[in-house]
Amino acid sequence: MSDFIRVAAVSELGNGKCTTVVVDGKEVALFNVNGSFYALESSCTHRGGPLGQGELEGCIVSCPWHGWTFDVTSGASMINPEFSVQKYEVQIQGEDVLVKI
């Protein structure tokens, strides 16, 4: 069982922004929605697009390759529930954002 790993400072990811971080060698998409942080599997289930480079609108991210959409709070696909992505646990400790795979 892996531990929480520091991936960023809270100040590094502004509200409404997303990025890609690496946790235990795995790419993870990290999102800031109104000061709450969420982490999902980075690869879109449609064609593998990088969700961390997508467009975040509220709590919905659009894949930059083909526009598939996912709820970052749950990983649920807005197109088809069978294509949801893995959600990971996030903790904030002081100014650090930590993710557990």
C-alpha positions as CSV (number, residue, x, y, z in Angstrom):
1,M,0.0,0.0,0.0
2,S,1.5,3.3,-1.0
3,D,1.8,6.4,1.1
4,F,0.7,10.0,0.3
5,I,3.4,11.7,-1.8
6,R,3.9,15.4,-2.1
7,V,3.2,16.5,-5.7
8,A,2.9,20.3,-5.5
9,A,2.5,23.3,-3.4
10,V,-1.1,24.6,-3.0
11,S,0.1,28.0,-4.5
12,E,1.5,26.2,-7.7
13,L,-2.0,25.4,-9.0
14,G,-4.5,28.2,-9.2
15,N,-8.2,27.9,-9.0
16,G,-9.7,26.4,-12.2
17,K,-6.3,25.0,-13.3
18,C,-5.0,21.5,-13.9
19,T,-1.6,19.9,-14.5
20,T,0.1,16.6,-14.7
21,V,2.2,15.3,-11.8
22,V,4.1,12.0,-11.3
23,V,3.2,9.8,-8.3
24,D,5.2,6.6,-7.8
25,G,6.2,6.7,-11.5
26,K,2.6,7.1,-12.7
27,E,1.2,10.2,-14.4
28,V,-1.7,11.7,-12.5
29,A,-3.9,14.7,-13.5
30,L,-4.2,17.2,-10.6
31,F,-7.1,19.7,-10.5
32,N,-8.0,22.8,-8.3
33,V,-11.7,23.4,-8.1
34,N,-12.4,26.4,-5.9
35,G,-9.6,25.5,-3.6
36,S,-10.4,21.8,-3.4
37,F,-7.8,19.5,-5.0
38,Y,-8.6,16.3,-7.0
39,A,-6.5,13.7,-8.7
40,L,-7.4,11.4,-11.5
41,E,-5.7,8.9,-13.8
42,S,-4.0,11.1,-16.4
43,S,-4.9,9.1,-19.5
44,C,-8.3,9.6,-21.1
45,T,-10.1,6.3,-21.5
46,H,-11.1,7.2,-25.1
47,R,-7.7,7.5,-26.8
48,G,-5.2,8.2,-24.0
49,G,-5.3,12.0,-24.1
50,P,-3.6,13.8,-21.3
51,L,-6.4,15.0,-18.9
52,G,-3.9,17.1,-17.0
53,Q,-3.6,19.3,-20.1
54,G,-7.4,19.5,-20.6
55,E,-9.8,22.4,-20.1
56,L,-11.3,22.6,-16.6
57,E,-14.8,24.2,-16.4
58,G,-16.2,24.0,-12.9
59,C,-15.6,20.3,-11.9
60,I,-15.6,19.0,-15.4
61,V,-12.4,18.5,-17.4
62,S,-12.4,18.1,-21.2
63,C,-9.8,15.9,-22.8
64,P,-7.6,18.1,-25.1
65,W,-7.6,15.5,-27.8
66,H,-11.2,14.6,-28.5
67,G,-13.3,16.5,-26.0
68,W,-14.4,13.6,-23.8
69,T,-15.5,15.0,-20.4
70,F,-15.0,13.7,-16.9
71,D,-16.1,14.9,-13.4
72,V,-12.9,15.5,-11.5
73,T,-14.6,14.9,-8.2
74,S,-15.4,11.3,-9.0
75,G,-13.7,10.3,-12.2
76,A,-17.0,9.6,-13.8
77,S,-17.2,10.0,-17.6
78,M,-19.9,12.4,-18.7
79,I,-20.1,10.5,-22.0
80,N,-20.4,6.9,-20.9
81,P,-20.1,5.6,-17.3
82,E,-18.2,2.6,-18.5
83,F,-15.3,4.8,-19.5
84,S,-14.7,6.5,-16.1
85,V,-11.1,7.1,-15.0
86,Q,-9.5,6.1,-11.6
87,K,-9.8,8.7,-8.9
88,Y,-7.0,9.0,-6.3
89,E,-7.0,10.3,-2.7
90,V,-5.7,13.9,-2.1
91,Q,-4.6,15.5,1.1
92,I,-3.5,19.0,1.9
93,Q,-0.9,19.3,4.6
94,G,0.0,22.9,5.3
95,E,0.9,24.3,1.9
96,D,1.6,20.8,0.3
97,V,-0.7,18.8,-2.0
98,L,-0.2,15.1,-1.4
99,V,-1.6,12.2,-3.6
100,K,-2.0,8.5,-2.8
101,I,-2.1,5.9,-5.6
